[in-house]
Every structure is written in structure tokens, then in C-alpha cells.
Amino acid sequence: MANPLKIDPLGFREYDARWLYPEKINSEGIKFVGKGFGTQVVKKNKNPRVTVGHDYRSYSEEVKKKFIDGLISTGCNVEDIGLCLSPTVYFSQFKLNTDAVAMITASHNENGWTGIKMGIEKGLTHCKEEMSELKDIVLNEKFATGNGSYKEIKDFNKIYINELSTNKIKKKIKVVAACGNGTAGIFAPEILKKIGCEVIELDCNLDFNFPKYNPNPEDMKMLHEIAKCVKENNADVGFGFDGDGDRVGVIDNKGNEIFADKIGLLIARNISNQHPNSKFIVDVKSTGLFEKDEILKKNNCKTIYWKTGHSYIKRKVNEENAIAGFEKSGHFFFNKPLGYGFDDGINSAIQICHLINKQDITINEMIKSLPQTFQSPTMAPFCKDEEKYILIDELISNINKLKSNNFQIDGLNITKILTVNGVRFSLEDGSWGLIRASSNKPSLVVVTESPTSAKRKKEIFNFIDNLLQKSGKIGEYDQKI
């Protein structure tokens, strides 16, 4: 007898799908998601070819097989590249010229989770609209039917490794490559060695139990291990790759964590010298330094602040034909001639190696050369899913009124309001505050930054917190300044 169907509707997130397996979705549910995605693909392409890959988890092949069964039943011709990274699957669409991609991965989540990252247009992944459509097709069983096929593509990983290994460095750079026992362990060390780095491997053997910590470059445990290894080995830089290889965390030569938006600015400066008149996309949580940077101005480059989320930034990089995009969570996106527009943690590490290669100073000194800013951590007060977007609309209206009435925060007027993703307001000195709804949790996201003082950063937070408390719609924060 076939398994009864199990699919938790909450697993359909804003730009990918994630479930605890088999508690929240079972194999029959996975097959239905494959049918749903296949239905989306065949609507856009006749007789489509779809590349599929999987990460290193004990059940990922089993999940992939059921997903593929679903795809084939809709008329999709599957090309399976096997164990790989998310960026390898994205890259395969360009090299194999397939019509869509799907990656079975739960990224940095604990073992027990599974998920799917998927896309149809080259270099792009599903956003909110596509995920909503997928959810509707799956839950209401609006499936296409057809007779697809299956083909195994052997050794595709070699093509990906060779592609990333072509741009060599001249300096002997010593790097720590930390993979948290995730899938990047069979890619990152080899590629970094091939471009000319001396590589110290840290937790690069594959182990789906993640015995030390999850492969998550925002996890302090992982970052502390990298920092220790960098200092012990006198390395030039440390890289931490997440479970599916699309993000990187960076530790400088002194063992300090570098926020991804600041490293993004250094990379943008370096790119702008070779590619003047370029555009850069950054997410709304990122530092305000991009807007006023003298080197970017001198090279006539433009920065656009956009919605947080890898799918949104990818899409905006594509639409604007920007040369690169940076997200504070560590997703970096390099467009032609540096990449194909999608997020790739290893390509990001390569760009950082080239940055070090071109400079006569250490990465720690490069960061110190940036104007100082006082940045808050990302803070998340609880707010019900059904109330968070309504509250954001109220806050946008409130803050616009305060701006019109010349209301001052710490003695300064609000000069600019950006509402592409929540509300980000700027003051006369370039200080800013952000309030947005979290894409995947019942919470808001609050970030503040000031180039002037830690006091002003705190005053902006106090202003935001006061508005939120008055609303009566928020609960406890996960952390506060």
C-alpha cells in the first residue's frame, strides 16, 4: 500500500521549501512537490530538461529519487548530476542548457531537515510568486501529466571545479577552508588550491551528523573555530562555507569576523577599479557606506538597496544587469564577466583571494581603512505572521508623517525613506534604521547603523522600539542592544 500523503503547508517558504523529514513531509509528499514543480516547468517549456542534484545528508538521495519520480510523471526529462552544491546545479543550467533546476538541500539546517531550491529562468530561483503558485498546485493537486525520462550525468562536478579554477592568483595566500562537515568539503579546498592558495582544511570530511556544529557561516561556534585556526596557522584569511556552498563567512588575518556587507564593499571597490560605471545591488540590512563611498563615486558606480533574500537579490542583479550583489547573510552574486549572476560561496572566496592578491596590505588593514560605522546585530522581536505585514504598513505611514513634521531623532531630521522591503529611514549624517517583516519566521527584523557614534545607533533603536511597543503587537526580542 502506498504511503498516506503528508505535506506541511508551512514548508513552502518565500524562496525555497524546507521540511523536517519525514515528520513534516514524507516520501509521497516529496513526490507531489516534484509533480508541482514539473507542472510549473512544462507550462513554460515543451519537452523540458531539468537538472537535479543533492547535498550530503543520509536521506537526500532517497528524497531526490521521489522528487524525480514526480518530475518525470509531468513530462520532464531529468538530468541528474548527483552529489553537489547548490551553485553547481545553478551552473549546470548554463553548461548543459537545461530548462530548469532543482537542488535537494536543507543548506545549513540541522540533520533531519530536507528542502528544495528550484528555478526555471537561468541563474534565478523561485521568489514569492512562484512559491505561492507551487504551493497552490501541490496542495490542490493541479498536476500536469506526461512521460518524462531520466539520465545520469557523470563527473559534472569536475566541469564546475575546472570553471572556478581558471583565474589564478600570483601571491602565496594561506587560507583556512572550513566546511562544517558539509558538502562544500569536496569542492572548496581543491578549488582554492588550484587557484594557487595554500589551504588549511578544517572539518572538510563529509559527515551528515555535523558532529561539531552546523555548517553555517553565521554560527558563532563555527566562526570561533575558524578564528582559532587562522591565528594558530598565521593564515591570511579564513573562509566558512555553508552546507550547500552558496554562502561564505569571512575571518580576517587577526581572527576577527568580518560582516559580509563590509567585505562586499571591499570587493565592490576592487571590481569598480576594473569595471567603472557598474551597478551593485545590496540588501536593505547592509551598511550605508556603499552610498557615500569615494572609490565607487570616483568610478561612477551606482548602488541599489533591495529586498533581503537570495532570490530577490539574484533577480535584481539580473534585471539591472549589475556586475555584483551582496547580502549581509553572506550570499554574494557575481554577474558576467565574474560569474553567472547566482550566489556561489566558493566564487565569493575566490574574489576575496583576488582582493588580497592585488593589495599590499592585510585584509584586517583593508577593513580598518573603511570609514568606521557602529552597527547593531540583526534583532528579531516576535510578531505574529498574520500581523507583521499590517504592522509594517502602519510604521511606513507613521515614519512618513514624522518626516513631514520634521521630527528629530537624536537631534537630526529624517532625510530619506526606502520602502522596498519594510521601511529603512536615513538621517542627515547617514545613520539609518530598518524595520522589516521576517520572510520565514513570526518576527520582525530590526537593524540600525551610525557612522557617527554608538550612542546614535542606540538612539535610533530606542526610537524604533518605542514605535513597536506602542503598537502592542510585538513580543520578546531574540537579542537587543
C-alpha positions as CSV (number, residue, x, y, z in Angstrom):
1,M,0.0,0.0,0.0
2,A,1.3,3.5,-0.9
3,N,2.3,5.8,1.9
4,P,-0.5,8.2,3.1
5,L,0.3,11.7,1.9
6,K,2.0,14.1,4.4
7,I,2.9,17.7,3.4
8,D,3.0,20.6,6.0
9,P,1.9,23.7,4.0
10,L,4.2,25.9,6.1
11,G,7.2,24.2,4.4
12,F,6.6,26.4,1.3
13,R,8.7,29.4,2.2
14,E,9.2,32.7,0.5
15,Y,12.1,31.5,-1.8
16,D,12.6,27.8,-1.1
17,A,10.9,24.8,0.5
18,R,12.1,23.3,3.9
19,W,10.6,20.5,6.0
20,L,11.6,18.1,8.8
21,Y,11.7,14.7,7.1
22,P,9.7,12.5,7.4
23,E,7.8,14.3,10.3
24,K,6.5,17.2,8.3
25,I,6.7,15.8,4.8
26,N,7.0,12.1,3.7
27,S,8.3,10.5,0.5
28,E,4.8,10.7,-1.1
29,G,4.7,14.4,-0.2
30,I,8.1,14.9,-1.8
31,K,6.8,13.2,-5.0
32,F,3.9,15.7,-5.0
33,V,6.3,18.6,-4.8
34,G,8.2,17.2,-7.7
35,K,4.9,16.9,-9.6
36,G,4.1,20.6,-8.7
37,F,7.5,21.9,-9.9
38,G,7.3,19.7,-13.0
39,T,3.9,21.3,-13.7
40,Q,5.4,24.8,-13.5
41,V,8.2,23.7,-15.8
42,V,6.1,22.1,-18.5
43,K,3.8,25.1,-18.6
44,K,6.8,27.2,-19.8
45,N,8.7,24.7,-21.9
46,K,7.7,21.9,-24.2
47,N,9.5,18.6,-23.6
48,P,11.7,20.3,-20.9
49,R,15.1,19.1,-19.5
50,V,15.6,19.6,-15.7
51,T,19.0,19.3,-13.9
52,V,18.7,17.9,-10.4
53,G,21.4,17.4,-7.7
54,H,21.5,16.7,-3.9
55,D,23.6,17.5,-0.8
56,Y,25.3,15.1,1.6
57,R,22.6,14.0,4.0
58,S,21.7,10.5,4.9
59,Y,18.3,10.7,3.2
60,S,19.0,13.2,0.4
61,E,19.3,10.6,-2.4
62,E,16.0,9.0,-1.2
63,V,14.3,12.4,-1.3
64,K,15.8,13.2,-4.7
65,K,14.5,9.9,-6.2
66,K,10.9,10.6,-5.1
67,F,11.2,14.2,-6.3
68,I,12.5,13.0,-9.7
69,D,9.6,10.5,-9.9
70,G,7.2,13.4,-9.6
71,L,9.1,15.4,-12.3
72,I,9.1,12.5,-14.7
73,S,5.3,12.0,-14.2
74,T,4.7,15.5,-15.6
75,G,6.8,15.0,-18.7
76,C,10.1,16.4,-17.6
77,N,13.4,14.9,-18.8
78,V,15.6,14.7,-15.7
79,E,19.4,15.0,-15.9
80,D,20.8,14.0,-12.5
81,I,24.3,15.4,-11.7
82,G,24.4,13.6,-8.3
83,L,26.1,14.8,-5.1
84,C,26.9,18.6,-5.5
85,L,26.5,22.1,-4.2
86,S,23.5,24.5,-5.0
87,P,25.8,26.7,-7.2
88,T,26.9,23.6,-9.1
89,V,23.2,22.9,-10.0
90,Y,22.7,26.6,-11.0
91,F,25.9,26.5,-13.1
92,S,24.7,23.3,-14.8
93,Q,21.8,25.1,-16.4
94,F,24.3,27.3,-18.3
95,K,26.6,24.5,-19.3
96,L,24.0,21.8,-20.1
97,N,21.5,24.4,-21.4
98,T,18.6,22.8,-19.4
99,D,15.2,24.4,-18.9
100,A,15.1,24.3,-15.1
101,V,17.0,23.2,-12.0
102,A,16.2,21.7,-8.6
103,M,18.6,21.1,-5.7
104,I,17.7,18.8,-2.8
105,T,19.2,20.6,0.2
106,A,18.4,21.9,3.6
107,S,21.5,24.1,3.4
108,H,22.9,24.8,6.9
109,N,19.8,23.4,8.8
110,E,20.3,20.5,11.3
111,N,20.3,16.9,10.1
112,G,16.7,15.9,9.9
113,W,15.7,18.8,7.6
114,T,15.3,18.5,3.9
115,G,14.3,21.1,1.3
116,I,14.4,22.1,-2.4
117,K,15.9,25.2,-4.1
118,M,14.5,25.5,-7.6
119,G,14.4,27.8,-10.6
120,I,13.3,28.0,-14.2
121,E,14.9,31.1,-15.7
122,K,18.7,30.7,-16.0
123,G,20.6,31.8,-12.9
124,L,17.4,32.6,-10.9
125,T,15.5,30.8,-8.2
126,H,11.8,30.9,-7.2
127,C,10.6,34.0,-5.5
128,K,7.4,34.6,-3.5
129,E,5.0,34.5,-6.5
130,E,6.5,31.2,-7.9
131,M,6.5,29.6,-4.4
132,S,2.8,30.6,-3.9
133,E,1.9,29.1,-7.3
134,L,3.8,25.9,-6.4
135,K,2.0,25.6,-3.1
136,D,-1.3,26.0,-4.8
137,I,-0.6,23.4,-7.5
138,V,0.7,20.9,-4.9
139,L,-2.0,21.3,-2.2
140,N,-4.8,21.3,-4.8
141,E,-3.2,18.6,-7.0
142,K,-3.4,20.6,-10.2
143,F,-0.8,18.4,-11.8
144,A,0.2,18.1,-15.5
145,T,0.7,14.6,-16.8
146,G,3.3,13.3,-19.3
147,N,6.1,10.8,-19.8
148,G,9.5,12.2,-19.0
149,S,12.9,10.4,-18.8
150,Y,15.9,10.0,-16.6
151,K,19.6,10.4,-17.4
152,E,22.6,10.3,-15.1
153,I,25.3,12.9,-15.9
154,K,28.6,11.6,-14.6
155,D,31.5,13.8,-13.5
156,F,29.8,17.2,-13.8
157,N,31.5,18.3,-10.6
158,K,34.8,18.3,-12.5
159,I,33.5,20.8,-15.0
160,Y,32.4,23.1,-12.2
161,I,35.7,22.8,-10.4
162,N,37.7,23.5,-13.6
163,E,35.5,26.5,-14.3
164,L,36.2,28.1,-10.9
165,S,39.9,27.2,-11.0
166,T,40.9,29.2,-14.1
167,N,41.5,32.6,-12.5
168,K,44.8,32.1,-10.7
169,I,46.5,34.3,-8.1
170,K,50.2,35.2,-8.0
171,K,50.7,35.8,-4.3
172,K,51.1,32.8,-1.9
173,I,47.9,33.3,0.2
174,K,47.4,31.0,3.2
175,V,43.7,30.3,3.7
176,V,41.6,28.3,6.2
177,A,38.8,26.5,4.4
178,A,36.1,25.4,6.9
179,C,33.2,23.4,5.7
180,G,31.5,22.2,8.9
181,N,31.5,18.6,7.5
182,G,29.0,19.8,4.8
183,T,29.1,19.1,1.1
184,A,31.5,22.1,0.3
185,G,34.3,19.9,1.8
186,I,34.7,18.1,-1.5
187,F,34.9,21.3,-3.5
188,A,36.3,24.3,-1.6
189,P,39.8,23.0,-0.6
190,E,40.5,21.6,-4.1
191,I,39.4,24.8,-6.0
192,L,41.3,27.1,-3.6
193,K,44.5,25.0,-4.1
194,K,44.0,25.1,-7.8
195,I,43.9,28.9,-8.0
196,G,47.2,29.0,-6.1
197,C,46.3,29.2,-2.3
198,E,48.0,27.2,0.5
199,V,44.9,25.6,2.1
200,I,44.5,24.5,5.7
201,E,41.4,22.3,5.8
202,L,39.0,22.5,8.8
203,D,36.2,19.9,9.1
204,C,36.2,19.2,5.4
205,N,35.4,15.5,5.7
206,L,31.8,14.8,4.9
207,D,29.7,13.8,7.9
208,F,25.9,14.3,7.7
209,N,25.7,14.2,11.5
210,F,27.5,17.6,11.7
211,P,29.4,16.4,14.8
212,K,30.8,19.8,15.8
213,Y,28.3,22.4,14.6
214,N,26.0,23.1,11.7
215,P,27.8,24.3,8.5
216,N,26.5,27.8,8.9
217,P,28.9,30.8,8.5
218,E,26.6,32.9,10.7
219,D,27.0,30.4,13.6
220,M,29.4,31.8,16.2
221,K,30.7,28.3,17.1
222,M,31.8,27.8,13.5
223,L,33.3,31.3,13.3
224,H,35.2,30.9,16.6
225,E,36.8,27.6,15.3
226,I,37.9,29.3,12.1
227,A,39.3,32.3,14.0
228,K,41.3,29.9,16.3
229,C,42.6,28.0,13.2
230,V,43.6,31.3,11.4
231,K,45.6,32.5,14.4
232,E,47.3,29.2,15.1
233,N,48.4,28.9,11.4
234,N,49.1,32.6,10.8
235,A,46.7,32.4,7.8
236,D,45.9,35.4,5.6
237,V,42.1,34.7,5.7
238,G,39.6,32.2,6.9
239,F,36.5,31.1,4.9
240,G,33.4,29.3,6.4
241,F,31.1,27.7,3.8
242,D,27.5,26.7,4.5
243,G,26.0,23.3,3.9
244,D,25.2,23.7,0.2
245,G,28.0,26.1,-0.7
246,D,26.1,29.2,-1.7
247,R,27.3,31.3,1.3
248,V,30.6,32.2,2.8
249,G,31.6,33.8,6.1
250,V,35.0,35.6,6.4
251,I,37.5,35.8,9.2
252,D,40.4,38.3,8.8
253,N,44.1,37.5,9.4
254,K,43.8,38.6,13.1
255,G,40.9,36.2,13.7
256,N,38.1,38.8,13.6
257,E,34.8,38.1,11.9
258,I,34.0,40.5,9.1
259,F,30.4,41.4,8.4
260,A,29.5,40.3,4.9
261,D,28.3,43.8,3.9
262,K,31.7,45.3,4.7
263,I,33.6,42.6,2.8
264,G,31.1,43.3,0.0
265,L,32.1,46.9,-0.1
266,L,35.9,46.0,-0.3
267,I,35.1,43.6,-3.2
268,A,32.9,46.3,-4.9
269,R,35.7,48.8,-4.7
270,N,38.1,46.3,-6.2
271,I,35.7,45.4,-9.0
272,S,34.9,49.1,-9.7
273,N,38.5,49.9,-10.5
274,Q,38.5,47.4,-13.4
275,H,34.8,47.9,-14.3
276,P,33.8,51.6,-13.9
277,N,30.2,52.6,-14.5
278,S,29.0,49.4,-12.9
279,K,25.9,48.8,-10.7
280,F,25.9,46.9,-7.4
281,I,22.8,45.5,-5.6
282,V,22.9,45.2,-1.8
283,D,20.1,44.1,0.6
284,V,18.4,46.6,2.9
285,K,20.2,45.3,6.0
286,S,23.6,46.3,4.5
287,T,25.8,49.2,5.6
288,G,25.1,52.7,4.4
289,L,28.8,53.1,3.4
290,F,28.0,51.9,-0.2
291,E,26.0,55.1,-0.9
292,K,28.8,57.5,0.1
293,D,31.9,55.5,-0.9
294,E,34.5,57.8,-2.5
295,I,36.1,55.0,-4.7
296,L,32.7,53.8,-6.0
297,K,31.8,57.5,-6.7
298,K,35.1,58.1,-8.5
299,N,34.5,55.1,-10.7
300,N,30.9,56.3,-11.4
301,C,29.3,53.2,-9.9
302,K,25.7,53.1,-8.6
303,T,24.4,51.1,-5.6
304,I,20.8,50.0,-5.3
305,Y,19.4,48.8,-2.0
306,W,16.9,46.0,-2.5
307,K,14.8,43.3,-0.7
308,T,16.6,40.9,1.6
309,G,16.6,37.3,0.3
310,H,18.9,35.4,-2.1
311,S,16.2,35.0,-4.7
312,Y,15.3,38.7,-4.7
313,I,18.9,39.9,-5.0
314,K,19.7,37.4,-7.8
315,R,16.6,38.7,-9.7
316,K,17.6,42.3,-9.2
317,V,21.2,41.7,-10.3
318,N,19.7,40.1,-13.4
319,E,17.1,42.9,-14.1
320,E,19.6,45.7,-13.6
321,N,22.5,43.9,-15.3
322,A,24.5,44.7,-12.2
323,I,28.0,43.3,-12.0
324,A,27.6,42.1,-8.4
325,G,25.2,41.8,-5.5
326,F,25.9,41.5,-1.8
327,E,23.6,40.2,1.0
328,K,24.5,40.7,4.7
329,S,23.9,37.0,5.4
330,G,26.9,36.0,3.2
331,H,25.2,35.4,-0.2
332,F,27.3,37.1,-2.8
333,F,26.3,37.3,-6.5
334,F,28.8,37.9,-9.4
335,N,27.5,38.6,-12.9
336,K,29.4,38.5,-16.1
337,P,32.4,38.6,-16.6
338,L,32.9,37.4,-13.0
339,G,30.1,34.8,-12.8
340,Y,26.7,33.9,-14.0
341,G,24.7,36.1,-11.5
342,F,23.8,33.4,-8.9
343,D,25.2,33.0,-5.4
344,D,28.3,30.9,-5.0
345,G,30.3,30.8,-1.8
346,I,33.4,29.4,-3.4
347,N,33.4,32.0,-6.2
348,S,33.0,34.7,-3.4
349,A,36.0,33.3,-1.6
350,I,38.0,33.4,-4.9
351,Q,37.0,37.1,-5.3
352,I,38.3,37.8,-1.8
353,C,41.6,36.0,-2.6
354,H,42.0,38.2,-5.7
355,L,41.4,41.3,-3.5
356,I,44.2,40.2,-1.1
357,N,46.4,39.3,-4.2
358,K,46.1,42.9,-5.5
359,Q,46.7,44.8,-2.2
360,D,49.9,45.3,-0.3
361,I,48.1,45.3,3.0
362,T,46.3,42.6,5.0
363,I,42.6,42.1,5.0
364,N,42.5,43.4,8.6
365,E,44.1,46.7,7.4
366,M,41.7,46.9,4.4
367,I,38.7,46.7,6.8
368,K,40.3,49.3,9.0
369,S,40.7,51.6,6.0
370,L,37.0,51.7,5.6
371,P,35.2,54.6,7.4
372,Q,34.1,53.3,10.9
373,T,30.5,52.6,11.5
374,F,28.7,51.4,14.6
375,Q,26.4,48.5,13.5
376,S,23.8,46.7,15.5
377,P,23.3,43.0,15.3
378,T,20.2,41.8,13.5
379,M,17.4,41.9,16.1
380,A,14.2,40.0,15.9
381,P,11.2,40.9,18.1
382,F,8.3,38.4,17.9
383,C,5.3,39.4,15.8
384,K,2.5,37.1,14.6
385,D,2.7,36.1,10.9
386,E,-0.9,37.4,10.4
387,E,0.0,40.8,11.9
388,K,3.6,41.5,10.8
389,Y,2.9,42.9,7.3
390,I,0.0,45.1,8.6
391,L,2.3,46.5,11.3
392,I,5.0,47.3,8.7
393,D,2.4,49.3,6.7
394,E,1.4,51.2,9.8
395,L,5.1,52.0,10.6
396,I,5.7,53.2,7.0
397,S,2.8,55.7,7.3
398,N,3.9,56.8,10.8
399,I,7.5,57.4,9.8
400,N,6.5,59.3,6.7
401,K,4.3,61.6,8.9
402,L,7.2,62.1,11.3
403,K,9.5,63.1,8.4
404,S,6.9,65.6,7.1
405,N,6.6,67.1,10.6
406,N,10.4,67.5,10.8
407,F,10.6,65.1,13.8
408,Q,14.1,64.6,15.0
409,I,16.0,61.5,16.2
410,D,19.0,62.4,18.4
411,G,18.8,66.0,17.1
412,L,18.7,65.0,13.3
413,N,15.9,65.1,10.7
414,I,14.8,62.0,8.7
415,T,16.1,62.8,5.2
416,K,15.2,59.6,3.2
417,I,12.7,56.7,3.4
418,L,13.1,53.5,1.5
419,T,10.2,51.0,1.4
420,V,11.3,48.2,-1.0
421,N,11.4,45.8,2.0
422,G,9.8,47.2,5.1
423,V,11.0,50.7,6.0
424,R,14.6,51.9,6.1
425,F,14.9,55.6,7.1
426,S,18.1,57.7,6.9
427,L,19.2,60.7,9.0
428,E,21.2,63.7,7.9
429,D,24.6,62.2,8.9
430,G,24.0,58.9,7.0
431,S,22.8,57.0,10.1
432,W,19.8,54.7,9.5
433,G,17.3,52.3,10.9
434,L,15.5,49.4,9.4
435,I,12.2,47.6,10.3
436,R,11.0,44.7,8.1
437,A,9.0,41.6,8.4
438,S,10.9,38.3,8.5
439,S,10.4,36.2,5.4
440,N,10.3,32.9,7.2
441,K,9.5,33.4,10.9
442,P,6.8,35.1,13.0
443,S,9.0,38.1,13.8
444,L,10.2,41.5,12.6
445,V,13.8,42.3,11.7
446,V,15.4,45.4,13.2
447,V,18.9,46.8,12.3
448,T,20.5,50.2,13.0
449,E,23.8,51.8,12.0
450,S,25.5,55.1,12.6
451,P,28.8,56.4,11.1
452,T,28.9,58.9,14.0
453,S,28.6,57.1,17.3
454,A,27.4,54.1,19.2
455,K,25.1,56.4,21.1
456,R,23.3,57.5,17.9
457,K,23.0,53.8,16.8
458,K,21.3,53.1,20.2
459,E,19.0,56.2,20.0
460,I,17.7,55.0,16.6
461,F,17.0,51.7,18.1
462,N,15.2,53.4,21.1
463,F,13.1,55.3,18.6
464,I,12.1,52.1,16.7
465,D,11.5,50.1,19.9
466,N,9.2,52.9,21.2
467,L,7.1,52.8,18.0
468,L,6.9,49.0,18.2
469,Q,6.0,48.9,21.9
470,K,3.2,51.5,21.3
471,S,1.8,49.2,18.6
472,G,1.1,46.5,21.2
473,K,1.8,43.8,18.5
474,I,5.3,42.7,19.4
475,G,6.7,40.2,21.9
476,E,10.2,39.4,23.2
477,Y,13.3,40.2,21.1
478,D,15.8,37.4,20.4
479,Q,18.6,39.9,21.3
480,K,18.8,43.6,21.9
481,I,21.3,46.5,22.1
